[in-house]
Amino acid sequence: MEQKENSGAIFKNSYKKEGDKSPDYKGTINCDGNQKDIALWLSKSKDGKSYFSVKLSEPYKKEENTAPKATTKDVWPQDLPFIVTILLAVGSVFSLMI
């Protein structure tokens, strides 16, 4: 979402569950041209007054999977055709015995 400088938007965290420590509200702000994530928790002081506890952080970036993808060469043993041939031969022998 494009935001004007020094402004932002905060929304109720619809994924929060009872007893969960995740924020009650989340959003983004533009602070002097820098995009930040903002999180707010509803809290109560010792004398019972309600207030927001706030945390600013760098925008969340999903980590890219840098591990190479497995290929069939990595998954299947090199001698798989030999093993399949042996299993088929053994199965044929057993079927002849029955």
C-alpha positions as CSV (number, residue, x, y, z in Angstrom):
1,M,0.0,0.0,0.0
2,E,1.4,3.4,-1.0
3,Q,1.5,5.8,1.9
4,K,2.2,9.5,2.3
5,E,5.3,10.4,4.2
6,N,4.9,10.3,8.0
7,S,1.6,8.4,7.8
8,G,0.4,4.9,8.1
9,A,-2.4,2.4,8.6
10,I,-3.1,-0.1,11.4
11,F,-5.5,-3.0,11.3
12,K,-6.9,-5.5,13.9
13,N,-4.8,-8.7,13.8
14,S,-7.4,-11.2,12.7
15,Y,-5.0,-14.1,13.2
16,K,-4.5,-13.5,17.0
17,K,-5.8,-16.2,19.3
18,E,-6.7,-16.1,22.9
19,G,-3.6,-16.1,25.1
20,D,-1.4,-15.6,22.0
21,K,1.5,-13.1,22.4
22,S,1.2,-11.8,18.9
23,P,0.1,-8.1,18.5
24,D,-3.5,-7.1,18.8
25,Y,-3.0,-4.7,15.9
26,K,-0.5,-4.6,13.0
27,G,0.2,-2.3,10.1
28,T,2.8,-0.2,8.2
29,I,3.9,3.3,8.5
30,N,6.1,5.7,6.4
31,C,8.5,7.5,8.8
32,D,10.6,10.2,7.0
33,G,10.4,8.2,3.8
34,N,11.3,4.8,5.4
35,Q,8.8,2.0,5.4
36,K,8.3,0.3,8.8
37,D,6.1,-2.4,10.2
38,I,4.2,-1.4,13.4
39,A,2.7,-3.7,16.0
40,L,0.5,-2.7,18.9
41,W,-0.6,-4.6,22.0
42,L,-3.5,-3.6,24.3
43,S,-2.1,-3.4,27.8
44,K,-3.2,-2.3,31.3
45,S,-1.1,-0.4,33.8
46,K,-0.8,-1.4,37.4
47,D,-3.6,1.1,38.3
48,G,-5.9,-0.3,35.6
49,K,-5.5,2.3,32.8
50,S,-5.5,0.9,29.3
51,Y,-2.7,1.8,26.9
52,F,-1.0,0.6,23.7
53,S,2.5,-1.0,23.8
54,V,4.2,-0.3,20.4
55,K,7.0,-1.9,18.4
56,L,8.4,-0.6,15.1
57,S,10.5,-3.0,13.0
58,E,11.9,-3.4,9.5
59,P,9.3,-4.6,7.0
60,Y,8.9,-8.4,6.9
61,K,10.6,-10.1,4.0
62,K,9.9,-13.7,3.3
63,E,13.1,-15.7,3.1
64,E,13.8,-17.3,-0.2
65,N,14.7,-20.9,-0.1
66,T,18.3,-21.0,-1.1
67,A,18.7,-24.8,-0.9
68,P,18.9,-26.5,-4.3
69,K,15.9,-28.5,-5.4
70,A,16.3,-32.3,-5.3
71,T,16.4,-34.0,-8.7
72,T,15.5,-37.5,-9.5
73,K,19.2,-38.3,-9.6
74,D,19.4,-37.2,-6.0
75,V,16.3,-39.2,-4.9
76,W,16.7,-42.5,-6.8
77,P,19.7,-44.7,-6.5
78,Q,21.8,-45.1,-9.6
79,D,21.2,-48.9,-9.6
80,L,17.4,-48.6,-9.4
81,P,16.8,-50.4,-12.7
82,F,18.9,-53.3,-11.5
83,I,16.9,-53.5,-8.2
84,V,13.6,-53.4,-10.0
85,T,14.7,-56.2,-12.4
86,I,15.8,-58.4,-9.4
87,L,12.4,-57.7,-7.6
88,L,10.5,-58.7,-10.7
89,A,12.5,-61.8,-11.1
90,V,12.0,-62.8,-7.5
91,G,8.3,-62.1,-7.8
92,S,8.1,-64.3,-10.9
93,V,9.9,-67.2,-9.0
94,F,7.5,-66.9,-6.1
95,S,4.5,-66.9,-8.3
96,L,5.7,-70.1,-10.0
97,M,6.1,-71.7,-6.6
98,I,2.5,-71.0,-5.6
